[in-house]
Amino acid sequence: MIVAILLANAVFNLVTWPTFFRRVARDARARDEAGKPTAFFTVHLVLLILGLALAAFSLAAATATLIGVW
């Protein structure tokens, strides 16, 4: 049961966050007039990184559970 939840979390984060971030990057609020990233962009970049890190941890935990390390 726990393995299924961990795998579902990993898949969700791997599918959702990159798709969402592509939309954020195209948003007019993502860059200022000079083309530099705004706080809007930076906050969402941090969220993307955290989401992908969570996906990697979930995948590693599910794999470790399946092979009996935990």
Buried (B, 14 or more C-beta within 10 A) or exposed (E): EEBEEBBEBBEBBBEEBEEBBEEBBEEEEBBEEEEEEBEBBEEBBEBBEEBBEBBEBBBEBBBEBEEEEE
